[in-house]
């Protein structure tokens, strides 16, 4: 039984790799890492728009600060209608988030369109996401990809990441793993951690690029240093196996722990195995093992539920 448990580490690693990109969808899925990423990045972008507008309207900031919300909206509306890109972005943010007068995604789309047509990278990205998600417009992933590509070619790392996802999954654009790798390479060159991670998966599996464990390890290391738990877990597997790096079980365990502490369910399961079995010379600690199994079980890992039952004597 303990042999089976030790082998679970390798088996779980295979499952994580094999499903690493396919389960990450842009839209139409009830769950998935990518959907969470998209929503989080979208709202982070919305929150960042006022900074863009303020920076571009620095000379007007002081008089605007003392105005009422209604007066401020009127002033920005006038400036936006006169063609001020920063004001258009400011209004797009306010209407999307509901700040200063209620949410209106249709108006958010209208002002985003005006700014995007003038080449504003942020608006192009924003508009692309709205079309992909069907927010304020009829859902049109192809049109969304068109706007995202404009932003991506101007260096927007978020757009580069999402275009990679769309090309990999064939959503809104033709399925093309090589093209996906190109977009992620662009994002990785700028240090965007999710592009680093997915490009690492491409190199590990040889999807759109030639298999290269060394390259995968380098990419995951860079993403891991930025705190991405998925990269920490996968990099731990490489150190566990000695793929693309010198085998180092202690470093693998440290990376598993980092990912587990951030809530990665498979890393939590692996930490449970390590603590229960004393794998690779680690100290045996049943209490710690049960703690990690409980965390993994809460996230739906069936092996963790099984080990908890065994350790609690339920399956004896």
C-alpha positions as CSV (number, residue, x, y, z in Angstrom):
1,X,0.0,0.0,0.0
2,X,2.8,2.4,0.8
3,X,4.5,1.6,-2.4
4,X,1.3,2.5,-4.2
5,X,1.2,5.7,-2.3
6,X,4.8,6.6,-3.2
7,X,4.1,5.9,-6.8
8,X,1.1,8.3,-6.6
9,X,3.5,11.3,-6.8
10,X,4.6,10.3,-10.3
11,X,1.1,9.3,-11.4
12,X,-0.4,12.6,-10.2
13,X,2.4,14.5,-12.0
14,X,1.4,12.8,-15.2
15,X,-2.2,13.7,-14.7
16,X,-1.3,17.3,-14.1
17,X,0.8,17.6,-17.2
18,X,-1.6,15.8,-19.5
19,X,-4.5,18.0,-18.5
20,X,-2.5,21.1,-17.9
21,X,-3.6,23.1,-21.0
22,X,-6.7,21.3,-22.2
23,X,-8.6,21.9,-19.1
24,X,-7.8,25.6,-19.2
25,X,-10.6,27.1,-21.3
26,X,-11.3,30.7,-22.4
27,X,-15.1,30.5,-22.2
28,X,-18.0,28.1,-22.1
29,X,-16.6,26.0,-19.3
30,X,-18.1,25.9,-15.8
31,X,-14.6,25.8,-14.2
32,X,-11.0,26.1,-15.1
33,X,-7.9,28.0,-14.3
34,X,-8.1,30.2,-17.4
35,X,-11.6,31.4,-16.7
36,X,-10.6,32.6,-13.3
37,X,-7.5,34.2,-14.8
38,X,-9.6,36.1,-17.4
39,X,-12.0,37.5,-14.8
40,X,-9.2,38.5,-12.5
41,X,-7.2,40.2,-15.2
42,X,-10.2,41.9,-16.6
43,X,-11.2,43.5,-13.3
44,X,-7.6,44.3,-12.5
45,X,-7.4,46.1,-15.9
46,X,-10.6,48.0,-15.1
47,X,-9.2,49.1,-11.8
48,X,-6.0,50.3,-13.5
49,X,-7.7,52.5,-16.1
50,X,-8.1,55.5,-13.8
51,X,-4.3,55.6,-13.4
52,X,-3.9,55.7,-17.1
53,X,-6.4,58.6,-17.4
54,X,-4.9,60.5,-14.5
55,X,-1.4,60.2,-15.9
56,X,-2.6,61.6,-19.2
57,X,-4.6,64.3,-17.6
58,X,-2.2,65.4,-14.9
59,X,-2.6,69.1,-15.7
60,X,-6.4,68.8,-15.0
61,X,-6.2,66.6,-11.9
62,X,-6.3,69.3,-9.2
63,X,-9.5,71.1,-10.4
64,X,-11.2,67.8,-11.1
65,X,-10.5,66.5,-7.6
66,X,-12.7,69.1,-6.0
67,X,-15.7,68.5,-8.2
68,X,-18.8,66.5,-7.4
69,X,-19.1,63.1,-9.0
70,X,-21.8,64.4,-11.4
71,X,-19.7,67.4,-12.4
72,X,-16.7,65.2,-12.9
73,X,-18.6,62.8,-15.1
74,X,-19.9,65.7,-17.1
75,X,-16.4,67.1,-17.6
76,X,-15.0,63.8,-18.6
77,X,-18.0,63.2,-20.9
78,X,-17.3,66.5,-22.7
79,X,-13.6,65.7,-23.0
80,X,-14.3,62.2,-24.3
81,X,-16.8,63.5,-26.9
82,X,-14.1,66.0,-28.0
83,X,-11.8,63.0,-28.7
84,X,-9.7,62.8,-25.6
85,X,-8.5,59.2,-25.4
86,X,-7.7,59.3,-21.7
87,X,-11.2,60.6,-20.9
88,X,-12.7,57.8,-23.1
89,X,-10.8,55.2,-21.2
90,X,-11.8,56.8,-17.9
91,X,-15.5,56.6,-18.9
92,X,-15.2,53.1,-20.1
93,X,-13.8,52.1,-16.7
94,X,-16.6,53.9,-14.8
95,X,-19.3,52.4,-16.9
96,X,-17.9,48.9,-16.7
97,X,-17.3,48.9,-13.0
98,X,-20.3,50.9,-12.0
99,X,-18.2,53.7,-10.3
100,X,-19.7,57.1,-10.1
101,X,-23.2,56.4,-11.4
102,X,-24.0,52.8,-12.2
103,X,-22.8,50.0,-14.4
104,X,-23.5,50.2,-18.1
105,X,-21.5,47.7,-20.2
106,X,-23.0,49.0,-23.5
107,X,-21.6,52.5,-22.8
108,X,-18.4,50.9,-21.6
109,X,-18.1,49.2,-25.0
110,X,-18.9,52.3,-26.9
111,X,-16.2,54.4,-25.2
112,X,-13.7,51.5,-25.4
113,X,-14.4,51.3,-29.2
114,X,-13.7,55.0,-29.7
115,X,-10.4,54.8,-27.8
116,X,-9.4,51.5,-29.5
117,X,-10.0,52.9,-33.0
118,X,-7.4,55.6,-32.1
119,X,-4.9,52.9,-31.3
120,X,-5.2,52.9,-27.5
121,X,-3.7,49.5,-26.5
122,X,-5.6,49.3,-23.2
123,X,-8.9,49.9,-25.0
124,X,-8.1,47.3,-27.7
125,X,-7.4,44.7,-25.0
126,X,-10.5,45.7,-23.1
127,X,-12.7,45.6,-26.2
128,X,-11.3,42.2,-27.2
129,X,-12.2,40.7,-23.8
130,X,-15.7,42.2,-24.0
131,X,-16.3,40.5,-27.4
132,X,-14.9,37.2,-26.3
133,X,-17.0,37.2,-23.1
134,X,-20.1,38.8,-24.6
135,X,-20.1,41.7,-22.2
136,X,-22.1,44.7,-23.6
137,X,-22.0,43.1,-27.1
138,X,-23.1,39.9,-28.7
139,X,-20.5,37.3,-28.0
140,X,-18.1,37.2,-31.0
141,X,-14.8,35.5,-30.1
142,X,-13.4,36.0,-33.6
143,X,-13.9,39.8,-33.4
144,X,-12.6,39.7,-29.9
145,X,-9.4,37.9,-31.1
146,X,-9.1,40.6,-33.8
147,X,-9.0,43.4,-31.2
148,X,-6.8,41.3,-28.8
149,X,-4.3,40.9,-31.7
150,X,-4.1,44.6,-32.2
151,X,-3.3,45.0,-28.5
152,X,-0.9,42.1,-28.5
153,X,1.1,43.5,-31.4
154,X,1.5,46.7,-29.4
155,X,3.1,44.6,-26.5
156,X,0.1,43.9,-24.3
157,X,1.1,40.8,-22.4
158,X,-2.4,40.0,-21.3
159,X,-3.6,40.0,-24.9
160,X,-0.6,37.8,-25.9
161,X,-1.5,35.3,-23.2
162,X,-5.2,35.1,-24.1
163,X,-4.5,34.8,-27.8
164,X,-2.2,31.9,-27.0
165,X,-5.1,30.2,-25.1
166,X,-7.5,30.8,-27.9
167,X,-5.1,29.4,-30.6
168,X,-4.3,26.4,-28.4
169,X,-8.0,25.6,-27.8
170,X,-9.3,26.7,-31.2
171,X,-11.7,29.1,-29.7
172,X,-12.6,32.1,-31.9
173,X,-9.6,31.5,-34.1
174,X,-8.2,28.4,-35.8
175,X,-6.6,25.8,-33.5
176,X,-2.9,26.2,-34.0
177,X,-0.4,25.0,-31.3
178,X,2.5,26.6,-33.1
179,X,0.7,30.0,-33.2
180,X,-0.2,29.6,-29.5
181,X,3.5,29.0,-28.7
182,X,4.4,32.2,-30.7
183,X,2.0,34.3,-28.6
184,X,3.2,32.8,-25.3
185,X,6.8,33.4,-26.4
186,X,6.0,37.1,-26.9
187,X,4.5,37.2,-23.4
188,X,7.3,35.2,-21.9
189,X,9.9,37.6,-23.4
190,X,8.3,40.3,-21.2
191,X,8.2,38.0,-18.2
192,X,4.4,37.5,-18.1
193,X,4.1,34.5,-15.7
194,X,1.1,32.7,-17.2
195,X,2.7,32.8,-20.7
196,X,5.9,31.5,-19.1
197,X,4.0,28.7,-17.6
198,X,2.0,27.7,-20.7
199,X,5.0,27.9,-22.9
200,X,6.8,25.6,-20.5
201,X,4.0,23.1,-20.9
202,X,4.3,23.4,-24.7
203,X,8.1,22.6,-24.5
204,X,7.5,19.8,-22.0
205,X,4.9,18.1,-24.2
206,X,6.3,19.2,-27.6
207,X,3.1,20.9,-28.6
208,X,3.8,23.6,-31.2
209,X,7.5,23.4,-30.5
210,X,10.1,20.7,-30.2
211,X,10.2,19.0,-26.8
212,X,12.8,20.5,-24.6
213,X,12.9,19.8,-20.8
214,X,15.7,22.2,-20.2
215,X,13.6,25.0,-21.8
216,X,10.5,24.0,-19.9
217,X,12.5,24.0,-16.6
218,X,13.8,27.5,-17.3
219,X,10.4,28.9,-18.1
220,X,8.8,27.3,-15.0
221,X,11.6,28.6,-12.9
222,X,10.9,32.1,-14.0
223,X,7.2,31.7,-13.4
224,X,7.9,30.1,-10.1
225,X,10.0,33.0,-9.0
226,X,6.9,35.2,-9.6
227,X,4.9,33.0,-7.2
228,X,2.8,31.0,-9.7
229,X,1.9,27.9,-7.8
230,X,1.3,25.8,-10.9
231,X,4.9,26.5,-12.1
232,X,6.2,25.7,-8.6
233,X,4.5,22.3,-8.6
234,X,5.6,21.4,-12.1
235,X,9.1,22.6,-11.5
236,X,9.1,20.4,-8.4
237,X,8.3,17.4,-10.6
238,X,11.2,18.1,-12.9
239,X,13.6,18.2,-9.9
240,X,12.0,15.0,-8.6
241,X,12.6,13.3,-11.9
242,X,15.8,15.0,-13.0
243,X,14.2,16.2,-16.2
244,X,15.9,19.3,-17.6
245,X,17.7,19.9,-14.3
246,X,19.9,18.0,-12.0
247,X,17.9,15.7,-9.8
248,X,17.4,17.3,-6.4
249,X,14.7,15.7,-4.2
250,X,15.2,18.3,-1.4
251,X,14.5,21.2,-3.8
252,X,11.6,19.3,-5.3
253,X,10.1,19.0,-1.8
254,X,10.6,22.7,-1.1
255,X,8.8,23.6,-4.4
256,X,5.9,21.3,-3.6
257,X,5.6,22.9,-0.2
258,X,5.5,26.4,-1.7
259,X,2.8,25.4,-4.2
260,X,0.9,23.6,-1.4
261,X,0.9,26.6,0.8
262,X,-0.7,28.6,-2.0
263,X,-3.5,26.0,-2.3
264,X,-2.4,23.8,-5.2
265,X,-4.4,20.6,-4.6
266,X,-1.9,18.1,-6.1
267,X,1.0,19.7,-4.3
268,X,-1.0,19.4,-1.1
269,X,-1.6,15.7,-1.8
270,X,2.1,15.2,-2.6
271,X,3.1,16.9,0.7
272,X,0.8,14.5,2.5
273,X,2.5,11.5,0.8
274,X,6.0,12.9,1.7
275,X,5.0,13.5,5.4
276,X,3.2,10.2,5.8
277,X,5.9,8.0,4.2
278,X,9.1,9.9,4.9
279,X,9.7,9.9,1.2
280,X,13.4,10.6,0.1
281,X,14.5,11.0,3.7
282,X,11.9,13.5,4.9
283,X,10.8,13.1,8.5
284,X,7.7,11.1,9.0
285,X,4.9,13.3,10.5
286,X,1.4,11.8,10.4
287,X,-0.2,14.9,11.8
288,X,1.3,17.0,9.0
289,X,0.3,14.4,6.5
290,X,-3.3,14.5,7.7
291,X,-3.3,18.3,7.5
292,X,-2.2,18.3,3.9
293,X,-4.6,15.4,3.0
294,X,-7.5,17.4,4.5
295,X,-6.6,20.4,2.4
296,X,-6.3,18.3,-0.8
297,X,-9.6,16.5,0.0
298,X,-11.4,19.8,0.4
299,X,-10.4,20.5,-3.2
300,X,-11.7,17.2,-4.5
301,X,-8.6,15.0,-4.6
302,X,-10.0,11.4,-4.2
303,X,-6.7,9.9,-3.2
304,X,-6.5,12.4,-0.3
305,X,-10.0,11.2,0.9
306,X,-8.8,7.6,0.8
307,X,-5.6,8.3,2.8
308,X,-7.5,10.2,5.4
309,X,-9.9,7.3,5.9
310,X,-7.0,4.9,6.2
311,X,-5.1,7.1,8.7
312,X,-8.3,7.6,10.8
313,X,-8.9,3.9,10.8
314,X,-12.1,4.1,8.9
315,X,-10.9,1.6,6.2
316,X,-9.2,-0.8,8.6
